[in-house]
Amino acid sequence: MIPGNFRNILRQKLESAGVENSGQESLWFCAAAANLSPAEFSVSEQNLPDSVMAQAESFVQRRIKGEPLQYILGNEYFGDLEFLVGPGVLIPRPETYFMVEFATAVLPNGGAFCELGTGSGAVALSVAFLRRDVSVYASEISPEAIHWALKNREKLELPEADIRLGSFFDPFPSDMKFDCVAANLPYIPQSEQPHLQKEVRDFEPARALFAEDAGMADIKIAIQCLPERLLPGGQAIFEGGSEQMEPLKTFAEKYFPRVSIANDLFDRPRFLVIQS
């Protein structure tokens, strides 16, 4: 079958299943199965092998069941870098990139950066890529997630980034301190689970999404650990829900005199900024 006809069949299947971007996704699935770029697939006129059509069809069936596009294709862009992702790891979101911009701006020359709950490594490895002078550390409690972080470290050729399995600061010596700490920890209240999109609720890891105490439990634990981990003049940034920012600010002010809230790219309160 010629590529155009086959892609149209897949598009119709996706469209019938309610997939909004069926035209673009059908092209991406066909191109990925054929190991071609979307542009190359679009101009190809050679009949597709059965193996390629079967692979593309399997991608479509996974998508119809609600699996995230990024898991199926195996990657997602975060800033200008492409990260490998798959089952067991949170998919990086564009609004989180603000933490990379923040960290790269405030880190001193030769400074030390730490990300808690690194997931795919998107934030930590982006900082390592952009600031070669900085020592980058990251922790991740999930063996499934750290698998992807280590794969991305290898893919981006950043062996100096120190990624360790463990909770919060536990993997690091007790006397290790940092100039900047960043964390996108679980912050969705358990009560919100039924209201999430199917591809998030049913496929992305729950331990990366949900937290107790109205979604603020993990962030509060990290804040309590900060006084012993931030260097004088150091800064920390946490991502959270808009409705959580004011309560978290009040909580953080028990430990630090300078706490503020920053908006995301959609102009919503999203980030808690702490200065030691």
N, C-alpha and C positions, 0 to 999 in steps of 0.2 A: 504494500500500500504506500502511496506517495505521502510525504510528510504532512502536507496541507490538509488532506482528507482525514488522516488519522487524528491530527490535532483537533479538527472540527468535531469529530466524534467524542473525544475526551471533553472538549469544551461543553458540549451539550449535556453530558453526564454530570459534570460539575454544576452547571447552571440549573439542571433539574433538581439537584440536591440542595440548592439554595446557597451555593458558594458565590459570593458577590463578585469576586475578581476572576471569574471563570476563564476569560479569554487569556489573561496574562499567565494565570497559573497553569493552564493547559500547555502553554508554550514552555514555561519553566520545567515542567515535568518531562515533556518530550525531549527537550534539550539535555536535561540531566541524564536521562536514560540512554541517550545517544552519545553521551560524553562530548557534547558540542556546546558552544556558547549559544544563547538565544538567537543572536544575530546570524550565526552560521546555520542553525537549524531552519530559520525562516527562509533562507534562500536555497536550501538543499532541495534537489529534485530526485534524488536517488531513493528507490524503494527501501522501506525500513525493514531490517531483519526481524524475524519473529521474536527474538530475544529482547530487542529494544522495545517493541510494542508491548510485550508482556511486562517488562519492568515499568514502563510508563503507566500501564493499566493498574499495576499494583500501587503505584504512588497515588493515583486518583482514588482508588478504593480506600486507602488510608485517610485521604483528605475528606472523603465523604463521611467517614466515621467521626470526623471532628479533630483528627490529629493536627497539631500546629504545622503550618507550612515549613517552618524552620527546621523542625525535627525531620521532616521528610527529605528536604533538600540537604540537610546536614550542616547548615551554616547560617550566620546572621552577621550583618555589618553593624559595627559599633564605632561611631566616628568614621574614620577612614580605613579601619582595620577589619578584616574578615575573621570571625571566630567560629570554630567548630562547635556545634551544639547537638544535643540529642536527648533521648529519654534519660531522666535523672538529674537534669540541670535546668535552672531557670533561664529563660531566653532573655538576653539583654534588651532593655528598652531604651529608646533614644533620650528620654528625659533624664535617665541616670547619668548620661555623659557629662552633665554639669559637675559631677563630683571629680571627674578627670580634669576638667578645666580649672576647678577650684584648687585641687592638689598641685597641679603643675605650676600654678601661679604663686602659691604660698610657700612651697618647699624651698628652703635655702640651698645654695650650692653644696653638693655633697651630703645633703640631708638624708633622713631615713623616713620612709613611708610604710604604713601598714594598712592593709585592708582586712576587715573581719568578715567572714562569710563570702569568700571570693567567687563561689559558683564556677562559672566558665573561665574566670580569670579576667573578664573583660576590663574592669576598672584597673586592677593592679598591673596587668600587662600593658595596658594603654599608657599608664604612667611610666612604666619601665621603658617603653618604646620612645616616648617623647622626652623623657628626662634621663639620659644615659648616665648622668653624673650622680643620680640618686640610688640609694640602696632600697630595694623594694622587697617587702615581706607580705605574706598573705596567709590566712588560715581558712580552713573549710572543714566543717564537721562531717559532711556527707562523703563517703567513699565514692559514691556514684558521681557526684558533682566534681570532686577533685580529679577524677579521671579525665574529665574534659579540660580542666584548667591545665593539667600537665601536658595534654595533647596540644593545647594552644601555645603553651610555652615553647614546646618543640617546634611547632609550625612557624611561630614568629621569631624563632632563633634568639630567645631571651633566657639562656640557661642561668644567668645570674639572679633572676627573680626567684626568691626563696619562698616556695609554696609548701605549707605544712598541714597535715591532717590534724584536726583538733578544734576545740571550741574556744571562741573568742581569742584571748591572749595566751591561753594555756600552752600552746606549742612552743612558746618563746621563753627564754630565761627570764626570771622574775625581775632582773635588773635591767632588762632591755627597754629602752625608751625611744620615742619617735617624735619627729617634727610634725608629722601629719598623720592622722588616722581617718579612714573613710569606711563606711559600712552601709550596705543596702540589705539589712537584716529582714526577716519575716515581719510584716506589720499589718497584715489583713486580719481583722477580727474573725473568729470562727463563725460568728453569726452571719457573715457575708458570703459564706461558701455557696449556698444555693443560688445566689444572685450573680455569680461570676459567669463569664463566657464558658461554654462547654470545653473549648480547647484549652483553657486555663485550668478550670476546675477538674477535668477528668484526665489531663495529661501531664501538666507541669507538677513538679514534686511539692507535696503539701508542706513538707518541712521548710521549704524555701518561701512559702506564701503566708502561712498562718501563725499567729502568736496569741498567747493569753493576754489578760488585762487590756481588753479592747484593742488588741494588736500591738501594745507597747512594751510587753514584758521583756523581750530580748534587747530592745534598744535601751531600756532602763538598766539592765544588767551591764551592758557595755559602758554606759555613762558612769556607773558606779566604779568601774575598773579604771577609768581614764586618769584620775589624779595621779596614779602611780605609773602611768605609761606615757603621758605627754611630757615632753621636754619644756622647760621654761620658754614661753612665747609660742609654744606649739598650738596647732589648731586641729579640730576634728569636725567632720561633717557626716550627718546621718540622713538617709532618705526615709520618709514616712508619709503617712496619709495627711491630707490637708487638715482634717479635723483633729489630728493628733499633735499638731505643731505647738499650739499654745500650752496644752498640758505637759508636753515634753520640755518645753522651755522652762516652765515653772519648776519641774523636777530637776533639770540640769542646773538651775540657779542655786540649788542647795550645795552644789559642788564647785561651781565656777562663777566668777563675777561677771563675765562677759559672754552672753548667749544671745544669738539672734536667729531670725528666720529668713530664708531666701526662697524666692519663687522659682518654679521650673519654667521650661520653655513655653508652657501654656499659661503662664502668669498665675499659677496656683501655688499657694504655700506648700512646699515640698521638702525643704531641707533645713535641718537644725544645725547651726554653726556654733561651735564652742571654741573659745580662746582661753588658753591657760595663762 
